[in-house]
Amino acid sequence: MEKAEQNIPASPKPQRKRGWRVALGVVLVLLLVAAGVLYSQRTAIRSLVTGSHYVAGSAGETALKLPPGFHADIFYPSLNSPRFITFSPDGTLFVAERGANSIIALPDPQHTGRATQRVVVVNGLDAPTSLVFYQGALYVGEASRVSRFTISADLKVTSRQVIVPHLPTDGNHVTRTVLVGPDGNLYVSIGSTCNNCVESDPQRATVWMYHLDGSNGRLYAKGLRNAVGMAINPWDHQIWVTNNGRDLLGDNIPPETLYALQDGGNYGWPRCQAGDIVDPDLGHPGDCNGVIKPLVKMQAHSAPLGLAFYSKATHGASQFPEQYNGVFVAFHGSWNRSVPTGYKVVFVPLNDQGQVAGSVQDFATGWLKSGDNRSGRPVGLAVGPDAALYVSDDEAGMIYRITYQK
């Protein structure tokens, strides 16, 4: 009993000390876990909003710099890596929301210049990046396939079919651009697996043509390293494409290019770059002979993606001034240049026959800040039924609407 009484006062002190330390340790562990979770959540959210190419700076609304008389407003914010955009026959803007694996609609029924809601039309897709309406159907370019949908007036899918399955998905370039040409055939652009190599797969670095049901696919044009943007010139009805040139030849070689597609055309890659540069790694003298020449050469490493033609005859004279009859191109921006470039929308003037009539001009800038800082990356372009120019930004998750007023 005496020993017990002697041990009683000695026992509680170390127990309290250990308990306090244990409690403090638990609190510290919980704080560290919470901090890690918060960091992971913030990183995940940032990744969803800005994509995998986020660098210094924070994505967000950009105060765009435009020529006098032009104005830019946000048509819709808070999207998850929006890529190409198009308008449905009833004038609703549709978006390939790549980060959400969805196609969404952004209705503006009162024509206010701002969408009222985000409506998920299709989900469960495979990284959709492009879309086009044709004769009541919506064609969607996904990483591994092309799908076709019919959609009711209340934005519900009434039929769904994979028409071009088993597109190659490996390698560096995994976006797939679809377009229905003036001949009523389906065109699919498939980029290269690599920066510069001789491909073993005949589908890579090409544009393929199919019937609208996906049958009778054949090679249409080759030697296009990554022809991301495709659009129909309303003057001569040719298909024009933007093409991303190779890397690792310095800051300014080779230039980015804009081409008109020709059936059976060879555009040179990988042995000939930009129509007249024999590749120093894979080329030989004479490799540029017979290669299709670009319509326009642009600053290397700008990463031209979407393009949209603006024609007074097509869109009316009530919006942009007459000197803006031409083609707009979205520069996604460089990741591989000592001084960053791109991150803007440029304009190329065309004459009354739809031919290039002047040099490349900056149109919408402001995404690229000082140094490597940027606030977004423009991707898709579309001219709306209101004759405004709509621009998607896959890093900031925005759709901008650019209008003109005297």
C-alpha positions in Angstrom: 0.0 0.0 0.0 2.8 2.4 0.9 4.6 1.5 -2.4 1.3 2.0 -4.2 0.9 5.5 -2.7 4.4 6.4 -3.5 4.0 5.3 -7.2 0.7 7.1 -7.7 2.0 10.7 -7.6 5.0 9.7 -9.8 2.9 8.1 -12.6 0.5 10.9 -13.8 3.2 13.4 -14.8 4.9 11.4 -17.5 1.5 10.2 -18.8 0.3 13.8 -19.1 3.5 14.7 -20.8 3.3 11.9 -23.3 -0.4 12.6 -23.9 0.3 16.2 -24.6 3.1 15.2 -27.0 0.9 12.6 -28.7 -1.9 15.1 -29.1 0.4 17.7 -30.5 1.8 15.2 -32.9 -1.6 14.2 -34.1 -2.5 17.8 -34.6 0.7 18.4 -36.6 0.1 15.3 -38.7 -3.5 16.4 -39.4 -2.4 19.9 -40.4 0.2 18.4 -42.7 -2.3 16.0 -44.3 -4.8 18.9 -44.7 -2.2 21.1 -46.3 -1.3 18.3 -48.6 -4.9 17.6 -49.6 -5.5 21.3 -50.1 -2.4 21.6 -52.3 -3.4 18.5 -54.3 -6.9 19.9 -54.7 -5.6 23.3 -55.8 -3.2 21.6 -58.2 -6.0 19.4 -59.6 -8.3 22.3 -60.0 -5.5 24.4 -61.7 -4.8 21.4 -63.9 -8.4 21.0 -64.9 -8.8 24.7 -65.7 -5.4 25.3 -67.3 -4.5 22.0 -68.8 -1.2 20.3 -68.7 0.9 23.1 -70.1 0.5 25.5 -67.2 3.5 27.7 -66.5 4.2 30.9 -64.6 1.3 33.2 -64.0 -2.3 32.5 -63.1 -5.0 31.9 -65.7 -8.0 34.2 -65.6 -9.9 36.8 -67.5 -7.7 38.7 -69.9 -8.2 42.4 -70.9 -7.7 41.8 -74.6 -5.9 44.4 -76.7 -7.8 45.0 -80.0 -7.8 47.4 -82.9 -9.8 50.6 -82.4 -13.6 50.0 -82.4 -13.3 46.4 -81.3 -14.5 45.2 -77.9 -14.2 41.9 -76.1 -16.5 40.4 -73.5 -16.7 37.1 -71.7 -19.4 35.0 -73.3 -19.0 32.3 -70.7 -16.4 31.6 -68.0 -15.4 28.6 -65.9 -15.1 25.9 -68.5 -12.8 22.8 -68.4 -10.3 23.1 -71.2 -12.6 24.3 -74.0 -11.1 23.5 -77.4 -12.9 24.0 -80.7 -16.3 25.7 -81.0 -19.1 25.9 -83.6 -22.6 27.1 -83.9 -25.6 24.9 -84.4 -28.2 25.6 -87.1 -30.3 27.5 -84.6 -27.4 29.7 -83.5 -26.4 28.0 -80.2 -22.7 27.9 -79.5 -21.4 24.3 -79.0 -18.1 23.6 -77.3 -15.8 20.6 -77.2 -15.0 20.7 -73.5 -12.0 18.4 -73.5 -11.3 18.5 -69.8 -14.8 17.2 -69.0 -14.9 14.7 -71.9 -18.1 16.5 -73.0 -19.9 18.5 -75.7 -21.7 21.4 -74.1 -24.1 24.0 -75.4 -24.1 27.6 -74.3 -27.5 29.1 -75.1 -28.0 32.9 -75.4 -31.7 32.9 -76.3 -32.2 36.6 -75.8 -29.1 37.5 -77.8 -27.5 39.4 -74.9 -23.9 38.6 -75.8 -23.6 36.3 -72.7 -24.6 32.6 -72.4 -27.3 32.0 -69.8 -26.2 28.4 -68.8 -23.9 25.5 -69.6 -25.8 22.5 -70.9 -24.1 19.2 -71.1 -25.3 17.7 -74.4 -23.0 14.6 -74.5 -20.6 13.2 -71.9 -18.4 10.2 -71.6 -16.4 11.0 -74.7 -12.7 10.3 -75.3 -11.0 13.8 -75.1 -13.1 15.5 -77.7 -11.4 18.5 -79.3 -13.4 19.4 -82.5 -16.9 19.4 -83.8 -19.0 20.4 -86.8 -22.7 20.4 -87.7 -23.7 19.1 -91.1 -27.2 18.3 -92.4 -28.8 18.0 -88.9 -26.0 15.9 -87.4 -23.1 16.8 -85.1 -19.7 15.2 -85.9 -17.2 15.1 -83.1 -13.5 14.4 -83.3 -12.3 12.4 -80.3 -8.8 11.1 -79.5 -9.5 7.6 -80.7 -12.6 8.0 -83.0 -15.1 10.2 -84.8 -18.7 10.1 -83.5 -21.9 11.3 -85.0 -24.9 12.6 -83.0 -28.4 13.9 -83.7 -29.7 16.3 -81.2 -33.2 17.5 -80.5 -34.3 21.1 -80.1 -34.2 20.7 -76.3 -30.5 19.7 -76.5 -31.0 16.0 -76.0 -29.1 13.3 -77.9 -31.5 11.2 -80.0 -28.9 9.0 -81.8 -25.3 8.3 -81.2 -22.9 6.4 -83.4 -19.1 5.9 -83.7 -18.5 6.2 -87.5 -14.7 6.2 -87.6 -13.3 3.9 -84.8 -9.7 2.9 -83.9 -7.9 6.2 -84.7 -4.3 6.0 -83.4 -3.8 7.5 -80.0 -0.1 7.2 -79.2 2.6 9.8 -79.5 2.8 13.5 -79.1 -0.2 14.7 -81.0 -3.5 13.3 -79.9 -6.1 15.8 -80.9 -8.3 15.0 -83.9 -9.9 17.6 -86.0 -13.0 16.9 -88.1 -14.6 18.9 -90.9 -17.2 18.2 -93.5 -15.9 19.5 -96.8 -17.7 21.3 -99.6 -17.9 18.0 -101.4 -19.9 16.5 -98.5 -17.1 14.2 -97.4 -15.7 13.9 -93.9 -12.1 15.1 -93.4 -10.1 14.0 -90.3 -6.7 15.5 -89.4 -4.3 13.1 -87.5 -1.0 14.6 -86.2 2.4 12.9 -86.0 3.6 10.7 -83.1 6.8 12.7 -82.8 8.6 16.0 -83.3 10.4 14.7 -86.4 10.6 11.1 -87.6 9.7 8.7 -90.4 6.2 7.4 -89.4 5.4 3.7 -89.9 1.6 4.3 -89.6 0.2 5.7 -92.8 -2.5 7.6 -90.8 0.0 9.8 -88.9 0.8 13.3 -90.1 -2.0 13.3 -92.6 -5.6 14.3 -93.4 -7.9 11.4 -94.3 -11.2 11.5 -96.1 -14.2 9.4 -95.4 -17.8 9.2 -96.5 -20.2 10.7 -94.0 -21.0 7.2 -92.6 -17.2 6.6 -92.0 -16.8 4.2 -94.9 -14.3 4.3 -97.7 -11.6 6.0 -95.8 -8.5 7.0 -97.7 -5.4 9.1 -97.5 -6.1 12.6 -98.8 -3.0 14.6 -97.9 0.3 13.7 -96.2 3.4 15.4 -94.8 1.4 17.6 -92.4 3.1 17.3 -89.0 0.0 18.5 -87.0 -2.7 20.2 -89.0 -4.9 21.2 -86.1 -7.1 23.8 -87.6 -9.4 23.2 -90.7 -11.9 25.5 -92.3 -13.5 26.1 -95.7 -12.6 29.2 -97.6 -16.0 30.7 -98.5 -14.6 32.4 -101.6 -13.0 29.4 -103.5 -14.4 26.6 -101.3 -11.0 25.1 -100.6 -10.1 23.5 -97.3 -7.4 25.5 -95.5 -5.4 24.1 -92.6 -3.0 25.5 -90.0 0.1 23.4 -89.5 2.5 23.2 -86.5 6.1 23.0 -87.6 8.8 20.9 -86.0 10.9 21.9 -82.9 14.6 21.9 -81.9 15.9 24.0 -84.9 16.1 27.2 -83.0 13.8 30.1 -82.2 12.8 31.0 -85.7 13.0 27.9 -87.9 10.9 26.5 -89.4 8.0 28.9 -89.7 4.4 27.9 -88.9 2.3 27.5 -92.0 -1.2 27.9 -93.5 -2.0 25.6 -96.4 -4.8 24.9 -98.9 -5.4 21.1 -99.0 -5.0 19.3 -102.3 -6.1 15.7 -103.0 -2.9 13.6 -103.0 -0.8 16.6 -101.9 2.5 16.1 -100.2 3.3 18.8 -97.7 6.8 17.7 -97.0 7.2 16.7 -93.3 9.5 15.2 -92.1 12.1 15.7 -94.9 11.1 19.2 -96.0 9.9 21.9 -93.6 7.6 24.8 -94.6 7.8 24.1 -98.3 11.5 25.0 -98.9 13.7 24.0 -95.9 15.4 20.6 -96.3 15.3 19.0 -92.9 18.8 18.9 -91.4 18.2 15.6 -89.7 16.1 13.5 -92.2 16.2 15.5 -95.5 18.3 15.2 -98.6 18.9 17.5 -101.5 15.8 17.6 -103.7 13.3 16.6 -100.9 11.4 19.9 -101.3 10.8 19.3 -105.0 7.1 18.8 -105.7 6.1 19.7 -102.1 3.0 21.9 -101.7 4.0 25.4 -100.8 2.4 27.3 -97.9 0.0 30.1 -98.5 1.3 31.9 -95.4 4.4 31.6 -93.2 4.1 32.7 -89.6 6.4 33.0 -86.6 7.9 29.7 -85.6 6.6 28.0 -82.4 3.4 30.1 -82.3 1.3 26.9 -82.4 -1.5 27.9 -84.8 -4.7 26.1 -84.0 -8.2 27.3 -84.9 -8.9 29.4 -88.0 -12.1 31.2 -89.0 -12.9 33.0 -92.3 -14.6 36.4 -92.1 -16.4 37.4 -95.3 -18.7 40.4 -95.7 -20.7 38.4 -98.2 -21.2 35.6 -95.6 -21.6 37.5 -92.4 -22.9 40.9 -93.6 -21.4 44.4 -93.4 -23.0 45.3 -90.1 -20.2 44.1 -87.9 -16.5 44.1 -88.8 -15.1 46.8 -91.2 -14.5 45.7 -94.8 -10.7 45.5 -94.3 -11.4 42.5 -92.1 -12.4 40.3 -94.9 -9.9 37.5 -94.4 -9.0 34.7 -92.0 -8.3 34.8 -88.3 -5.9 32.3 -86.7 -5.5 31.5 -83.0 -2.0 31.1 -81.8 -1.9 28.7 -78.8 1.6 29.9 -77.9 5.2 28.5 -77.5 6.6 26.2 -74.9 9.9 25.8 -76.7 11.3 29.2 -77.4 13.9 31.3 -75.5 11.5 34.3 -75.8 7.8 33.2 -75.6 5.7 34.0 -78.6 2.1 33.4 -79.8 -0.7 33.6 -77.2 -2.8 35.8 -79.5 -5.2 35.9 -82.5 -3.9 37.1 -85.7 -5.5 38.2 -89.0 -4.5 37.6 -92.6 -6.3 39.8 -95.2 -7.7 38.2 -98.3 -8.8 39.7 -101.6 -12.2 39.3 -103.4 -11.1 35.9 -104.7 -10.1 34.7 -101.2 -6.4 34.8 -101.9 -3.8 36.1 -99.4 -3.6 39.9 -99.9 -1.3 41.0 -97.1 0.9 40.1 -94.2 0.0 38.6 -90.9 -1.4 41.2 -88.4 -1.9 41.0 -84.7 -5.6 41.2 -83.9 -6.3 40.2 -80.3 -3.4 40.2 -77.8 -2.9 40.5 -74.1 -2.7 36.8 -73.0 1.1 36.9 -72.9 2.4 39.1 -70.1 6.0 39.9 -69.3 8.5 37.1 -69.3 6.9 33.6 -69.2 3.7 34.9 -67.5 0.5 34.4 -69.3 -3.2 34.5 -68.5 -4.5 32.0 -71.1 -4.1 30.3 -74.4 -6.5 30.9 -77.4 -7.6 27.8 -79.3 -10.9 27.8 -81.2 -12.5 30.4 -83.4 -16.0 30.7 -84.8 -18.0 33.5 -86.4 -21.5 33.7 -84.9 -24.8 34.4 -86.6 -24.4 37.9 -85.0 -21.2 38.3 -87.0 -19.1 38.5 -83.8 -15.9 36.5 -83.4 -15.9 33.9 -80.6 -12.6 32.7 -79.1 -12.1 29.8 -76.8 -9.3 29.8 -74.2 -8.4 26.3 -72.9 -6.1 27.5 -70.2 -8.3 30.0 -68.5 -11.5 28.2 -69.4 -13.2 31.2 -71.1 -15.2 31.9 -74.3 -14.6 35.5 -75.5 -17.0 37.4 -77.8 -15.4 40.1 -79.9 -17.6 42.7 -81.6 -17.1 46.0 -83.5 -18.8 49.3 -82.9 -17.9 52.6 -84.5 
